[in-house]
Amino acid sequence: METKLKVRMSAQDAHYAGNLVDGARILGLFGDAATELLIRHDGDEGLFRAYSIVDFLAPVYAGDFVEVSAKIIKVGNSSREMEFQAWKVISASPEVGESSAVVLEEPLLVCKATGTCVVPKEKQRL
């Protein structure tokens, strides 16, 4: 089972100089995607327990569009293991103009991760 969401990073998402977006914002998007997957799979939001790996691979800036994908890769009795990817699909181009942007010919992988969610006892598969 897989889900995708696409979000534009806003000026409020910029945390560092040069309008750089904090990596925690990407992890928050992974959490949103995990919530949707758990609702679709188990009928409950569940609870994100832990990331086993997180790799930040490229910067994200205010004005960029990021597409997040999440996939359940393992279903346990009380847990769901998931794989996440975040791809920059549109890049802001402030050097050209304040509202300029370019659609990337090839999306750029900016972050990947794996994590585990747990589901409530009443939703567990025994």
N, C-alpha and C positions, 0 to 999 in steps of 0.2 A: 504494500500500500504506500502511496506517495502523494505528496501535496506540494504546491508551489504558491508563492506569493511574491508580488513585486511592489517595491516601495521606493519613493524618492526621498533621499536624505535631505533634510531641510537645514536651514541656518541654526535651528535649535539643536540639531544633532551634532553640530560641530563643537568639539570640545577642546581642541588644541589650535595653536597658531596655524595660519594658512588654511583655515576651514576644514581641518582634518577631523574626521569622525572617529570617535572612540570605539575600539573593538567591542566594548560591552554592548553597544547598540546592535551590532551584528548578532551577538549572543542572545539578545532580547528577541530578535526576529526568529532565531532558531527556536526559542522557547514558544513563540506564538505558533510556529509551524508544528511543533511537537504537540501543543494543545489541540490543534485541529485534528491531527492524526489520531490522538487518543480518543477524542470525541467520536470520530468516524469509526474507529476500530472497537472501542469499548463502551461508548455512550457516556463517558465521563472524562473530565479534564485530566484526571490523574495528577501526579506530582513529579516534577523534574528532580531527579536525585543527584546525578553527577555527570560531568563530562569525563570521558576517559582519555580523550585527546582533542586538542584545539590547535590548529595551525593558521595563523594570520599570514597571508601570502602577498598581499598588495594593499596599498592605501585606498581609503574611500573618503571622498570629500563631499561637503554640502553641494547639492545640485546633482550628484550622481544618482542613477537609478540602479538598484540592486535587486536581483531576482534570487530568492531563497528557495531551495528545494530540500525536502525532508522525506526520508523513506524509513519505514520499519524494516529492519533487517533480521530481527530475531524476536520471537514471541515466547516468553517464559510464563510460568504460572502466575506470577505477580509483577513481572516487569516486561518492558518493551525496550529493546535496544534499537537506536535510530542512528542514521547517517545523515549529515547535513552538509550542504554546500551553499555558498553565497557567490554569485557571479555579478560583476559590474557589467551592465548591458548598455548604459548610456553614461557618458562622461561629461561633466560640466566643463565648459571652456571659457572661464572668466577672462582669460588673456585676450580672447576675441571680442567679447562683449559681456556685459553683466548677466544677460539671460541666454547666452549662447551655450550650446551643447552639441555633442556628436554621438550618433548611434555607432557603437563599436561593431566593426565587421565581424570580429571574433570576440564573444564575451570573455571577460577576464576573471579567472577564479581568484577571489579575494580572501576567502576563508573556507576551511573544511573542518569538520568535527564529527565525533561520535559521542553518544551519550545514552544514558539509561533513565527511563521514567518508571515509576511504580503506579499501580492502579489500586483503588480502594478494595478492601477485602471482599465486598459484595460483588465486585466485578472480576475477581480473580478466577482463573481457570484451574480448577483442582482435579 
